[in-house]
Amino acid sequence: MSTLRQIKFAKPKFLYMIKDGYWYKIGYSAIDPLKRMDILQCGNPRRLVMYAHKLLKETVFVEKLLHTEILKDKERFREWFCLSDEDARIVAEYIDDCSKL
């Protein structure tokens, strides 16, 4: 199935950005992002904070674009990225702007 077709028929999901004080997790979830953060908190000794989230139809595509293109040169561990404050702000704005497409 083509990417455009997948987006057209995709069920909206939440794209989120969670901060743990140093690292940022960028991911998506079908459940409320605050509930997802609570699940992640169980395995993380640092306090997690929701930095940005948006309900999007094209969530999987946008997350993949962030991981593989926009943030490809940033230090990372799986879905966790080491971002400067400025980089984090730019990503949060990007997530917010995606809902306006």
N, C-alpha and C positions, 0 to 999 in steps of 0.2 A: 504494500500500500504506500502511495507517495506521501511525503511529509505534509504537503498541503491538504491532502485528503484526511490524513490522521488528525490534523488540527481542526478541520471542519467538523469531524464527528467526535472529537474528544470531549469527554465530560470535564467541566472545569475543576481545577485543583488549585490548592494554595501553593504559591511560590513563596519561600520564606528565607530570611537571613537572620541567623541567631548569633549573638556574640557571647563568648565565654570570658571576656576580659583581655584576651590576646588573639584568639582565633575566631574566624567567622565561618559558620556553616551555612552553605547555600544549598537548599534542597526543595523538594516539593512533597506534598502530602494531600491525601483525599480528606483527612480529618482536620479539624480546626488546628491552626498552627500553634496556638497556646497549649493545646493538649499534646501535640507532638513535642513541644519544648519540654513539657513535664516528663514525657517518656524518656527523652534524651538526658534530662537532668539526673535521672536515676543512676546513670553510668558515668556522670561527670562530676568531679569534686569541686569544680569552680561554678559559681552562680551564673546561670544562663539568663540572657536578656534578649527579648525579641527586638531586633533592630529594624526590620521591615517585613511586611507580608502583603500579598495581594492575591485575590481569587482571579485566576486567568484561565481562559480556554486553551491557550497555547503554552501552558506551563512546562511541559516536558521539553518542548523545542527551545524555549527561552533558557531553561536551566542548562541544557546541553550547550547552548551558545555561550553562556557565561563560563561554564567549566572549561570548554575546549578552545574557545577563541578569545573572549574578552579578558579572562583571567589566566590564560595559559602560561604566562611568564611569572606568575606569583607563586611563592612558596606554598606548598599544600600538602595535606595528608588526607587523601580520599576527597571528601566533600568539605573539608575544613581548610580555609585559606588564611594566610597571614597578610593582612591588608593594613595600609596606613589609614589614618582617619579620613583623609581625602579620598582614597580609593573606595572606602566603605560608603562614604556619602554618595559618590558617583554611582556605585552599584545600587544603592537604595533608591536613588532618583530614577535609574534605569528600570528597576522593578516597578516603580510607581508609574512611569511613563508607558510601560507595556500595556497597561489597562486602557490607555487612550488610543491604541492602534485600531 
